């Protein structure tokens, strides 16, 4: 087997996927659209917009691609997987129907309610008046979410009623998130510890992939505004065997069954953001793609062939295949532009990439980078994700921070406490 694989996207998640697939014995060539300077070391990059459905489908046909792996959610919601499958190209990622799992939080919540998938109470509203009534009904702390895609920034959690009402008005009156905020979900606040769980499904069978914990807040101590994610680690030591079974069987397998029962042919990854409450795991949200930065801690842990499993998933036949993760741990720390997630400057040269890559057990994944006059410069809010592998979370964390210390660019910001608590808890695999 010598597969030609096309990875769609140009962020840190896609670099992690391309990096893993380039090391797969079943893969002959990796292409990426559009890719980034880091991905270019692993794949042949083609400058196409991921949401340009026809152009991407044309590329896949022209290049004789055996498998397309879609990284970001936007092209999935735009129907890229449907267009590729219509041309006979095996595609890892759900069609437009399945992508509603992430593209509409209200639809996903209703799916949970219809099929007994454990989640918190919620009300979907389209007016501020209805939203205020929902706030009164569910009480503080208040949780207000834009229904559609908002790059991880459409959620407000607050004890302050006025701030919650402002969040409703931002979406419903001021159009802060455009059509994504035309409907708003007001949710019950759940208490517990958060975990991200990932499983592959071919529409019927489910193969567990792994779990991770990510860090959404911009600043140490989980302070500051929400971001797309400032770091992550895997595995998650506080998830015991009984909890893991409740997640795999009671949430992820049940979700795949629910989608199948409603006639949704879902082939790809189901990513559940969960709260581990005293009553058991509860769904906070679903995503229809790998997490970012969770992919940067899962992909380095994959052992053995991955492409054949993704291809089997894309073909609708996961019977007898799976994914093996190593017994160690991985930690990733995001290096962000100064000011992120608020407005920030870009275009600054990044130094120390080669020195960081020489740290044993470290991998540097590019996210918001670009090439200018032969030099790698910052080109986004989240610039790099520096991952470290080790036998324990503590060892992996030390590797990641050692490599990160060798990287420099103007305004560089990162959290210093990623996985610190897990390491202190004795986070061995």
C-alpha positions as CSV (number, residue, x, y, z in Angstrom):
1,X,0.0,0.0,0.0
2,X,1.4,3.4,-1.0
3,X,-1.4,5.9,-0.4
4,X,-1.5,9.5,-1.7
5,X,-3.2,11.4,1.1
6,X,-4.5,15.0,1.0
7,X,-4.8,16.9,4.3
8,X,-7.1,19.9,4.2
9,X,-6.1,22.9,6.3
10,X,-3.2,25.0,7.4
11,X,-3.0,25.1,11.2
12,X,-1.4,23.2,14.0
13,X,-3.9,20.4,13.9
14,X,-3.2,19.8,10.2
15,X,0.6,19.9,10.8
16,X,0.2,17.2,13.4
17,X,-1.9,15.1,11.0
18,X,0.5,15.6,8.1
19,X,3.5,14.9,10.4
20,X,2.0,11.6,11.5
21,X,0.8,10.5,8.1
22,X,4.2,11.3,6.5
23,X,5.7,8.7,8.9
24,X,3.0,6.1,8.1
25,X,4.4,3.0,6.3
26,X,1.2,2.9,4.1
27,X,1.6,6.5,2.9
28,X,3.6,7.2,-0.2
29,X,3.0,11.0,-0.4
30,X,1.2,13.6,1.6
31,X,-0.3,16.7,0.0
32,X,-1.8,19.7,1.9
33,X,-4.2,22.5,1.0
34,X,-3.1,25.1,1.8
35,X,-0.6,23.9,4.4
36,X,1.9,26.2,6.1
37,X,5.8,26.4,6.3
38,X,5.9,23.6,8.9
39,X,3.6,21.3,6.9
40,X,5.8,22.0,3.8
41,X,8.6,20.0,5.5
42,X,6.2,16.9,5.5
43,X,4.0,17.5,2.4
44,X,3.6,19.1,-0.9
45,X,1.5,22.2,-0.3
46,X,-1.1,23.6,-2.7
47,X,-2.3,27.1,-2.1
48,X,-6.1,26.5,-2.1
49,X,-8.8,27.8,0.4
50,X,-10.2,24.8,2.3
51,X,-13.7,26.1,1.8
52,X,-13.3,26.4,-2.0
53,X,-15.1,23.1,-2.4
54,X,-14.9,22.7,-6.2
55,X,-11.2,23.6,-6.3
56,X,-10.3,21.1,-3.6
57,X,-12.4,18.4,-5.3
58,X,-10.7,19.2,-8.6
59,X,-7.3,18.9,-6.9
60,X,-8.1,15.5,-5.4
61,X,-9.3,14.1,-8.7
62,X,-6.4,15.6,-10.7
63,X,-3.8,14.2,-8.3
64,X,-5.4,10.8,-8.0
65,X,-5.7,11.1,-4.2
66,X,-6.6,7.9,-2.3
67,X,-7.7,9.6,0.9
68,X,-8.7,13.1,1.9
69,X,-8.4,14.0,5.6
70,X,-10.3,17.2,6.4
71,X,-8.8,19.1,9.4
72,X,-11.0,22.2,10.1
73,X,-14.7,22.4,10.7
74,X,-15.6,25.1,8.2
75,X,-15.1,23.1,5.0
76,X,-17.1,20.2,6.5
77,X,-20.0,22.5,7.3
78,X,-19.6,23.9,3.7
79,X,-20.1,20.3,2.3
80,X,-16.6,19.5,1.2
81,X,-16.9,15.8,2.2
82,X,-20.1,15.5,0.2
83,X,-18.5,17.0,-2.9
84,X,-15.5,14.7,-2.7
85,X,-17.6,11.5,-2.1
86,X,-19.7,12.5,-5.1
87,X,-16.6,12.2,-7.2
88,X,-15.6,8.9,-5.6
89,X,-12.8,10.2,-3.4
90,X,-12.7,8.5,0.0
91,X,-12.9,11.2,2.6
92,X,-12.4,11.2,6.4
93,X,-14.9,13.7,7.7
94,X,-18.6,14.0,7.9
95,X,-20.9,15.5,5.2
96,X,-22.8,18.6,5.7
97,X,-25.6,16.8,7.6
98,X,-23.2,15.2,10.1
99,X,-21.2,18.5,10.5
100,X,-24.3,20.0,12.1
101,X,-23.0,18.2,15.2
102,X,-20.6,21.1,15.5
103,X,-22.2,23.6,13.2
104,X,-25.3,24.0,15.3
105,X,-25.1,23.6,19.1
106,X,-28.9,23.8,19.3
107,X,-29.2,20.8,16.8
108,X,-26.6,18.8,18.7
109,X,-28.3,19.5,22.1
110,X,-31.7,18.4,20.6
111,X,-30.0,15.2,19.3
112,X,-28.8,14.5,22.8
113,X,-32.3,15.1,24.3
114,X,-33.9,12.8,21.7
115,X,-31.6,9.9,22.2
116,X,-30.8,10.1,25.9
117,X,-27.2,11.2,25.5
118,X,-26.2,12.8,28.9
119,X,-26.0,16.6,28.8
120,X,-27.1,19.6,30.7
121,X,-30.4,21.5,30.4
122,X,-30.5,24.2,27.8
123,X,-32.8,26.6,25.9
124,X,-32.3,27.7,22.3
125,X,-33.5,31.3,21.8
126,X,-33.7,33.8,18.9
127,X,-34.6,36.9,20.9
128,X,-33.1,38.7,23.8
129,X,-36.4,38.5,25.7
130,X,-36.5,34.8,25.5
131,X,-32.8,34.6,26.4
132,X,-33.4,36.6,29.5
133,X,-36.2,34.3,30.5
134,X,-33.9,31.3,30.0
135,X,-31.2,33.0,32.2
136,X,-33.8,33.4,35.0
137,X,-34.9,29.8,34.6
138,X,-31.5,28.2,34.6
139,X,-29.8,30.6,37.0
140,X,-26.2,31.5,37.6
141,X,-23.4,30.9,36.7
142,X,-24.8,31.8,33.3
143,X,-23.7,30.0,30.1
144,X,-24.4,31.7,26.8
145,X,-23.3,30.2,23.5
146,X,-23.5,31.2,19.9
147,X,-25.2,28.4,18.0
148,X,-22.8,28.2,15.1
149,X,-19.1,28.2,14.4
150,X,-17.3,31.0,16.3
151,X,-13.6,29.7,16.3
152,X,-13.9,28.7,20.0
153,X,-14.8,32.2,21.1
154,X,-18.6,32.2,21.1
155,X,-19.0,31.1,24.7
156,X,-19.5,33.3,27.8
157,X,-19.6,31.9,31.3
158,X,-20.3,34.4,34.0
159,X,-21.9,35.0,37.4
160,X,-22.8,38.5,36.3
161,X,-26.3,38.7,34.9
162,X,-25.6,42.0,33.1
163,X,-22.7,40.4,31.3
164,X,-24.8,37.4,30.3
165,X,-27.5,39.8,28.9
166,X,-24.7,41.6,27.1
167,X,-23.6,38.3,25.5
168,X,-27.2,37.7,24.3
169,X,-27.3,41.2,22.9
170,X,-23.9,40.9,21.2
171,X,-25.2,37.9,19.3
172,X,-28.8,38.7,18.7
173,X,-28.8,42.5,18.3
174,X,-25.2,43.4,17.3
175,X,-24.4,40.4,15.2
176,X,-21.1,39.8,16.9
177,X,-20.8,36.3,15.2
178,X,-23.0,36.9,12.1
179,X,-25.3,34.1,11.2
180,X,-23.5,31.9,13.8
181,X,-25.1,34.0,16.5
182,X,-28.6,34.3,15.1
183,X,-29.6,31.5,17.5
184,X,-28.2,31.4,21.0
185,X,-28.0,28.5,23.5
186,X,-28.5,29.3,27.2
187,X,-27.3,26.4,29.2
188,X,-27.2,25.0,32.7
189,X,-23.8,25.5,34.3
190,X,-22.2,22.1,35.1
191,X,-19.6,21.5,37.8
192,X,-16.7,19.1,37.5
193,X,-13.5,18.5,35.6
194,X,-13.4,18.8,31.8
195,X,-12.0,16.3,29.3
196,X,-12.0,15.9,25.6
197,X,-12.7,12.4,24.1
198,X,-12.2,11.3,20.5
199,X,-13.5,8.3,18.7
200,X,-13.6,7.3,15.0
201,X,-16.8,6.1,13.5
202,X,-17.7,4.7,10.1
203,X,-21.4,5.5,10.7
204,X,-22.0,2.3,12.6
205,X,-18.9,1.1,14.4
206,X,-17.0,3.2,16.9
207,X,-13.2,3.0,17.6
208,X,-12.0,4.9,20.6
209,X,-9.0,7.0,19.9
210,X,-8.0,8.7,23.1
211,X,-8.6,11.5,25.6
212,X,-6.9,14.8,26.3
213,X,-7.4,17.9,28.5
214,X,-7.0,21.3,26.9
215,X,-6.6,24.8,28.4
216,X,-8.9,27.4,26.9
217,X,-8.1,30.5,28.9
218,X,-5.3,32.9,27.7
219,X,-3.5,33.3,31.0
220,X,-2.1,31.2,33.8
221,X,-4.5,30.0,36.5
222,X,-7.3,29.7,33.9
223,X,-7.6,33.5,33.8
224,X,-8.2,35.9,30.9
225,X,-10.5,35.5,27.9
226,X,-11.3,32.2,26.1
227,X,-9.1,31.2,23.2
228,X,-9.0,28.4,20.6
229,X,-6.7,26.6,23.1
230,X,-3.4,27.4,24.8
231,X,-2.1,23.9,25.4
232,X,-3.2,20.3,26.1
233,X,-2.0,17.0,27.5
234,X,-2.8,13.3,27.0
235,X,-3.6,10.9,28.6
236,X,-5.9,12.2,31.3
237,X,-4.9,10.6,34.7
238,X,-8.1,11.4,36.5
239,X,-10.3,9.4,34.1
240,X,-10.6,5.9,35.6
241,X,-11.8,2.8,33.9
242,X,-15.5,3.1,34.8
243,X,-15.6,6.7,33.7
244,X,-13.8,5.8,30.4
245,X,-16.5,3.1,29.8
246,X,-19.3,5.6,30.5
247,X,-17.7,8.0,28.0
248,X,-17.0,5.5,25.2
249,X,-20.3,3.6,25.6
250,X,-22.7,6.1,27.1
251,X,-21.7,9.1,25.0
252,X,-19.6,8.4,21.9
253,X,-21.1,5.1,20.8
254,X,-24.6,6.3,21.7
255,X,-24.0,9.5,19.6
256,X,-22.9,7.4,16.6
257,X,-26.0,5.3,17.0
258,X,-28.2,8.4,17.3
259,X,-26.7,9.8,14.1
260,X,-27.3,6.5,12.3
261,X,-30.9,6.3,13.5
262,X,-31.6,9.7,12.1
263,X,-30.2,8.8,8.7
264,X,-26.9,10.7,9.0
265,X,-24.0,8.9,7.3
266,X,-21.2,10.1,9.6
267,X,-17.7,9.0,8.7
268,X,-15.0,10.7,10.7
269,X,-14.1,11.7,14.2
270,X,-16.5,12.5,16.9
271,X,-15.0,14.8,19.5
272,X,-17.0,15.3,22.7
273,X,-16.1,18.0,25.1
274,X,-17.3,16.6,28.5
275,X,-17.8,17.7,32.1
276,X,-17.2,14.9,34.6
277,X,-19.9,15.7,37.1
278,X,-20.8,13.9,40.3
279,X,-23.6,12.2,38.3
280,X,-21.2,11.1,35.5
281,X,-20.0,12.5,32.2
282,X,-22.1,15.2,30.6
283,X,-21.7,16.6,27.0
284,X,-20.7,20.3,26.9
285,X,-20.3,20.3,23.1
286,X,-19.5,18.2,20.1
287,X,-17.0,18.8,17.3
288,X,-16.8,17.1,14.0
289,X,-13.0,17.2,13.6
290,X,-9.9,16.6,15.7
291,X,-9.2,19.2,18.3
292,X,-6.6,21.9,18.1
293,X,-4.4,21.7,20.2
294,X,-5.6,18.2,21.2
295,X,-4.4,16.7,17.9
296,X,-0.9,17.9,18.7
297,X,-0.9,15.6,21.8
298,X,-2.8,12.7,20.2
299,X,-0.9,12.3,16.9
300,X,2.6,12.0,18.5
301,X,1.2,9.2,20.7
302,X,-0.2,7.1,17.7
303,X,1.8,4.0,17.1
304,X,1.6,1.9,14.0
305,X,-0.4,2.6,10.8
306,X,-3.0,5.4,11.0
307,X,-3.8,5.9,7.3
308,X,-5.4,2.5,6.8
309,X,-7.7,3.1,9.7
310,X,-8.7,6.5,8.4
311,X,-9.3,5.0,5.0
312,X,-11.4,2.2,6.4
313,X,-13.4,4.8,8.2
314,X,-13.8,6.8,5.0
315,X,-15.0,3.7,3.2
316,X,-17.5,2.8,5.9
317,X,-15.8,-0.3,7.1
318,X,-14.0,-0.1,10.5
319,X,-14.5,-3.8,11.2
320,X,-11.3,-5.3,12.7
321,X,-9.2,-2.1,12.6
322,X,-8.2,0.4,15.3
323,X,-5.7,2.9,16.6
324,X,-3.0,2.2,19.1
325,X,-1.5,4.9,21.4
326,X,1.8,4.5,23.2
327,X,1.8,4.1,26.9
328,X,3.6,7.4,27.6
329,X,2.3,10.9,27.7
330,X,2.4,14.1,25.5
331,X,2.1,17.8,26.4
332,X,1.8,20.7,24.0
333,X,2.2,24.4,24.8
334,X,1.0,27.1,22.4
335,X,3.2,30.1,21.6
336,X,0.8,32.9,20.8
337,X,1.2,36.4,19.4
338,X,1.1,39.2,22.0
339,X,-2.4,40.3,22.8
340,X,-4.1,37.1,21.5
341,X,-7.0,36.4,21.4
342,X,-7.6,40.2,21.1
343,X,-6.2,42.2,18.2
344,X,-2.5,41.5,17.7
345,X,0.3,42.3,15.3
346,X,1.9,39.7,13.0
347,X,4.8,39.5,10.6
348,X,7.6,39.0,13.2
349,X,10.5,36.7,12.5
350,X,10.5,33.4,14.5
351,X,13.9,32.4,15.8
352,X,15.1,29.2,17.4
353,X,12.9,26.7,15.5
354,X,15.9,24.4,14.6
355,X,17.2,24.5,18.1
356,X,13.8,23.6,19.6
357,X,13.5,20.7,17.1
358,X,16.8,19.3,18.4
359,X,15.4,18.7,21.9
360,X,14.9,15.0,22.3
361,X,11.3,14.1,22.3
362,X,10.1,17.5,21.1
363,X,8.1,18.3,18.0
364,X,7.2,21.8,16.9
365,X,3.9,22.2,15.0
366,X,3.3,25.3,13.0
367,X,-0.1,27.0,13.3
368,X,-0.1,30.7,12.4
369,X,3.1,31.0,10.4
370,X,4.1,32.2,6.9
371,X,7.3,32.5,4.8
372,X,8.5,36.0,4.0
373,X,11.8,36.5,2.1
374,X,12.8,33.0,3.1
375,X,12.2,33.5,6.8
376,X,9.4,32.0,8.9
377,X,7.3,34.8,10.4
378,X,4.2,35.0,12.6
379,X,0.9,35.1,10.7
380,X,-1.8,34.4,13.3
381,X,-2.9,34.4,16.9
382,X,-1.7,31.0,17.8
383,X,1.7,30.7,16.1
384,X,3.2,27.4,17.2
385,X,2.3,24.4,19.3
386,X,5.4,22.8,20.9
387,X,4.8,19.2,21.9
388,X,6.9,17.0,24.2
389,X,6.8,13.2,24.7
390,X,7.8,11.4,27.9
391,X,7.1,8.4,30.0
392,X,5.0,10.6,32.3
393,X,3.1,13.9,32.0
394,X,5.8,15.5,34.1
395,X,8.6,14.3,31.8
396,X,6.6,15.3,28.7
397,X,5.9,18.7,30.1
398,X,9.6,19.3,30.8
399,X,10.5,18.4,27.2
400,X,7.8,20.8,25.8
401,X,8.9,23.7,27.9
402,X,12.6,23.1,27.3
403,X,12.0,23.2,23.5
404,X,9.7,26.3,23.9
405,X,12.4,28.1,25.8
406,X,14.6,28.1,22.6
407,X,11.9,29.9,20.5
408,X,11.7,33.6,20.2
409,X,9.6,36.2,18.4
410,X,8.4,39.7,19.2
411,X,5.4,39.7,21.6
412,X,5.5,35.9,22.1
413,X,3.2,34.8,24.9
414,X,2.5,31.4,26.4
415,X,1.1,29.9,29.5
416,X,3.5,28.5,32.1
417,X,1.1,26.2,33.8
418,X,0.1,23.8,31.1
419,X,-0.3,20.3,32.6
420,X,1.3,21.5,35.9
421,X,-1.5,20.1,38.0
422,X,-1.7,16.8,36.2
423,X,2.1,16.4,36.6
424,X,1.8,17.2,40.3
425,X,-0.9,14.5,40.6
426,X,1.6,12.0,39.4
427,X,0.3,11.9,35.8
428,X,1.8,8.7,34.6
429,X,0.1,7.0,31.8
